Amino acid sequence: MKKTIVFTFLLIFTAASAFATNQIDSLLWELDKTVKNRYIYSEEREAQIKDLKDRLKSVPENDEIKYSIYGELFELYKNYQMDSALFLANTRIAIAERSGIQAQHMTASMNLAEVLIGTGMYKEAFDILDNQSRNVQSIEVLTYRYHLYHSLYVLMADYSITEKQKQENELLAVQYKDSILSVLSEDVIGYHMVRTTRLLAENRTDEALKIGLNCFQTFGVNNQSIAMSAYTLSEVFNMTGKREEEKKYLIISALGDIRGAVKEYISLRALAVMLYEDGDIGRAYDYTKCA
């Protein structure tokens, strides 16, 4: 009887392992195809940009409308072409200065800080955020500011020279997670992603996994949300040591990034490293070139 139970368990385990392997192989095959055809998704992004630029040409000389359209263009460009995003941020600042609307000027300035963060100019981004007035305290402004500070301290922790600096920056990043959670509504994806990583910071991995999976299943409705929520899940599985699950969600995240024409391929780079470690040198090389 005991031998039968053990044999049955081994059969189930082998079948589950084979299913997981086949699933990852299928996802990798899909990613190979997506990487090869990534120009298609860039063309789709370019078509969206063209539509907005055409709208811009047809609108009357109205700063409020132009400020809004430039904002939509900024969102399309910020993870796509940094030089264009920089131009758009500065254009929005100029419009806000003409209008004298403080909330607009703060948001446009934070657009500029976001570009600076993306290009590694952390000090300059800090300067913009630190020098902003605290008079405007709308949910949108607060959420954006907290998000940018959080991103800066996460990056500063990654590049800290000493362990003390690293711990200080990690603590500040956690504090800004709490700030974000204090202003975000629970019906948006950002709340659940930040909540997941906040639980990870406390090593509460079971709770983090539950919230992360729910976030992925509930909010993964387009390429961007799929990419972000899947990457968050990959962080959970990395911390719990479940390597194949981490790889699976990195692949899903990379698919979302490429199909969304995002050029900041964090997931694809991390996946390339894993594949290199697994001996899949050809794929690792192709993904690294793409990233």
N, C-alpha and C positions, 0 to 999 in steps of 0.2 A: 504493500500500500504506500509506504513511504517513498519507494523508488518511483511509483506512478505519479505521485504528487510532484516530486522533483523534476521528473521528465516533462510533465505538463507545464510546469513553471518555465522550464528552459525553452519549450516550444513557444510559449507566449512571449517571453523576453526576446527570443530570436525574431519572431514575427514583428514585434513592435520596433525593434532595432532596424529591421529591413525596411519597414514602412517609413521610419524617420529618415533613413539614408536615401530612399527613393524620392521622398518629398524634397529633400535638399538638392538632390541631383536635378529634379524637375525645375526647381526654382533657379538653380544655377544656369540651366539651359535657357530659361526664359531671360535671365539677366544677360547672358552672352548675346542673345538676339537683340535685347534692348540697347545694350552698349553699342553694338554694331550699327543700329538704326537710330542713334541718338539725335542725329541731325533733323529727323522728322519732328521731334518734340521742340527743338529750337525753332523750327519753322512755324510751329503752332504759336509759340511765344511771340515771335516776330509779328505774326498776324494780329495778335491781341494788341501789341504795341502800336502797330500801324493804325488800327481802328481808333485808339485813343488819340493818336497824333492827328488823325483826320478830324476827330471831334474838336480838338483844340483849335484847329484852323477855322472851324465853322462857328465857334461860339463868339458872342459879342465881347467887346472890351470890358469884361467884368472880372475883377481880380478874385472875387470869391469863387466863381466857377472855375477859373484857371487854377487857383490854388488847389481845389479839389481834384481836378484832372491830373495836375502835376503829382499829387499825392498817389493817385492810382498808378501812374507811370513809375513812381518811385518804388512802389510795392513790386511791380513787375521786374524792375531793373536791379534791385538791391542784392539779390542772390544770383544775378545773371551777368550784369556788366557794371563793375564798380565805378568806372569813370563816368558813365552816364548817370548812375545813381548820385554821384557827387555833384554833378551839374544840376540835377533836379533838386537836391537838397538846398543848394545855394540859391536856386531860382525861387524856391518856396520861401526862403528866408527874406529875399528881396521883396517879394509880394507882401509878406507879413509886416515888414518894416514900413511899407507904404500904407498899409491898412491900419496899422497901430493896434491890431488885435493881439493882445499878449499871449493868449492860448495858442494862436496860430504860430507866433514866433517861437514859442517854447517847443512845440511839436516839430517845426521845421529844423530847429537847432538840434533836436534829438535825432532827427533823420541824419543830419551831418555827423553827429556822434556815432551813430550806428555804422555809417560808412567807415569812419576812422577806426572803429573797433575791428571791422572786417579786414582792414589793411594793416593791422598791427600797431596803429598809432594810439596806444592806450592812454598815455599821458594827456594828449590833446583831447581825447574823449572825456577823460576825467575833468579837465579844465572846463569844458562846456557844461557838463552836468553840475559841477560844484558851484559854478557862477550863475546858475539859473535862479530866478526869483522863485520863492515858495508861495507866492500870493495865489497862484492858480492851483487849485487842489481838486480838479475834476478827476473822476475815476480813470478816464482815458489817459490823462497826463501822468497821474501817479503810477498807473500800471506800466506805461512805457518807460518812465524813469527808473522804476524798480527793476524792470526787466534788463535795462542796459547796465545798471550797476551790478546786477547779479551776473550778467555775462562777463563783465570786466573782472570781477573777483574770481570767477571760475577760471578764466584764462590766466590771471595773475597767479593763482594757486598752481596751475599746470607748469608755469615757467619760473616758479620760485627757486631761488638758489639754495636757501637754507631750509631746514625742516621747520624752524620757528616761523619763517615767513609763510611757508606753505600752510601751516596750521592757522595762522592769523587770517590769511585770505580765505581759507575754507570756512572759517567761522563767520566771516563777513558775508560770504556767499549764502550760507545757511540763514543768516539774519534777513537777507533780502528775499529768500524763498518765503519766509514768514510774512514779510511785508507784502509780497505779491498775493499770497493766500488771503491776507486781510482785506484786500480790495476786490479780488476777482469773484465773480459769481460762479457757483458750482455747476452751472449749465454750459460752461465753455470748456474747450479742450485744455486750454492752458492751465486751468485750476488743477485738473487731474494729473497732468504731466508733472507740474511742480510738486503736487502732493506726493506723487510716487517717488520722486528724487529726494524729497524731504524725509520720507520714511527710510529710504536707503541710507541717508546720512546718519540715521539712528540705528542702522543695522536691523531694521524691522522688515526683513525681506519678504516674509509671508504676506504681510499687509500690502507691501509695495507691489508684489506680484498680482494680488487680487485687484487692486485699483488700476494697475497698468494694463492688465488684460481687459478690464471693463472699459477703460479709456479707448483702447485699440478697437474693440468691437463696437462701441457706441459712436465714437467720433471719427473713425477712419472712413470718411466718405469721399475724399478726393486725394489726389496725389500728395499734396502738402501734408494733410492731416495723417495720412497713412505713413508717410516717411517719418514724421516727428514722433508719433505714438509708437511706431515699431522700433525706432532708435531708443526710446526710453525703455521699452521692454528688453532690448538687447543689453542695456546697462544693468537691469535687474538680474538677468541670467548670467551676466559676467560676474556679478557679485556672489551669486549662489553657486558658481562653478559649473553651470550646465552649458557646456561649450557648444554642443550641437544646436541647442535652442537659441543661444546667443547668435550663432552663425545664421540660423534661419531668419531671425528678425532683422539682422543686418542686411541680408539679401532683400527682404521685403522693403526695408527702408531705402536701400539703394535704388530699387525699382521705382519707388515713389519719387525720389529725387530726380532721377534721369527723365522720367515721364513728365515731371513737372518743370523740366528745363532748368533745374537748379544746378548751378556750377560749383557750389560749395559741397563737394562730395565727401563729407565726414564718414558716412557709413561705408562707402565704397573703399576708402583708404583703410579703414579698420578691417574690413573683410579681406582685402588684399593681403594684409599682414597675416591673418589667420590662415589663408590658403597657402601662403608661402611656408608657414610653419608646418602645414599638412603635406607639403611636397608638391602641391599643385602649382608649379612654378609658372607655367604658361599663362594660366588664368590670372595669377597674381601680377604678372608683368603687364598683361593687357589692361587690367583694372587700374593699376598704378598709372599707366600712360593716360588713361581716360581721366583719372582723378587729378 
